[in-house]
């Protein structure tokens, strides 16, 4: 959820950090709710729609318009996007949508072929290497790193 929050903040509040790191951001709230139902072996229709709708009613917003893949177009900061190919919560298609929509001149997509949704725990050494390399390529004295694992 944190990666989606970072993308929404960049979009809605026009924040411009020196750099951003995103792990496994979802493309839309409805699609991620549907994916959670599938993970539990429950057909997503109609309950994913109802749950998404009811959550929006409870929180006072239209949840079907919460689409981090669209928010990515507002990101101009150098961005590191991390993704596990075995992620059962976020699809590679949505990750590629987000990556393609990033408006940054410096964007890096790192895929972990044997990782699921938690790329850090499953690939600690490589994660540290990838993040370090990204930070070294940015002006580390100016870098604000916003990290999320969701």
N, C-alpha and C positions, 0 to 999 in steps of 0.2 A: 504494500500500500504506500510505502514511503516514496518510491520512485514516481508513482502517479501523482503524489502530493507535490513533489518537486516540479514535475512538468506543469501541473495546474498553477502553481505559484509563479512560474516563469511566464505563463500565459496571462493569468488574471492580474497579477500584481507587477508585471514587467520587471521582475528581479533580473539582475544581470551579474551573476557571480563570475569569478575569474575562470572557473571550470566546474564541471558537474560529473559525478559518477552515478550511474543508474544500474541497478541489478534487477533483472527480470520484471520490468514494468508491464502491467497489463494494458491492452489496447482500448478496452471499453469496460465499464462496470458490468453491464449486462452479460457480456461474453465471459467475464471472469466468474460471475456468479454461476453461469451455466457450466463452466468448466469444473467448478467445485462440486456441483451435483454429479457430473460424470465421474469424478474421482471417487465419490461415495457409491457409485453404481446405481444412481437414481436418475431416471430420465429427466432432463432439464425442463421439458415442457409439460405442464404449464407453470410449475412451481417456481422456476427461476424468474420468470416474468412477474409473477405475483409477489415474490419476495423482494425483488428489485423495486417494484412499484410501491409496496408497503413501506419499505425502508425510506423511500423518497418522501412519502406522506409523513412519516414520523419525523424526518429531519427537515422537511419544508423545502424540498427542491425536486427538480425533474431528473431522476437518476439516469435515465436513458440518454441524456446528453453529456454525461461524464465520460469523455473520451480522450484519455491521455495521448493517443496516437495523433489526434488533431492538435493538442496543446504543444506537441513537439515542434511544430512550425514556429513557435515563438522563441525557441532556444537558439541563441547565437553563440553561447559560450562553448569552448572546447568541451567535448562530451565523450566520456568513456561509457559504453553500454555493454554490460556483461550478461550472458545468457547461457543456460544449460540446455543442451540439445534434448535431454530426456525430461525436461520440465513438463509436468502433467497439468500445470495450472495456467501457463502462458504459452501460446503457440509461437513457433518460429515465424509464421506469417505476420502475426501482430508485432513481433519484435522487429522484423524487417520493415514493416509499415512505419513504426516509430523512428527507426534509423533513417529511412528514406525521407521522412518529414522534418528531421532535424535541420535547422537552418545554419548550423555551425560550419565554418570553413574547416575546422579540425574536429572530426568525429571518428571514433574508433569503435568497431564492434568486435568483441572477443567472445567466441563461442567455445564452450567446454563440452566436448562430445560425449563424455561419460558422466555428466552431472545433471541433476534434476533442478529443482527450484532453489536449492541452497548451494550455490556455486562456491561459496567461501569454505564451508566445512568440508566439502568433498574434494576441494582442490586448493588447499591453503597455500602451499608453496608457489604454485603457478599464479594464484590470485595476487599474492604479494608481489611477485615479479611483474605481472601485468599492470597493477596499479602504480608500482614504483616507476616503471618505464613511462607510463602516461604522465605522471607528475613531473618527471625529469624533462619531458618534452614541453611542458608548460612552464611559465615563469613561477617557480615554486614560492618565491617571496610574495607573490600576488595571489596565490591559489587559495580559494575557498572550496573545500571539498565537502560536498553534501552526499553522504553515503546512505544507501538504503539497501535492504536485502529483499525487498518485495516489489 
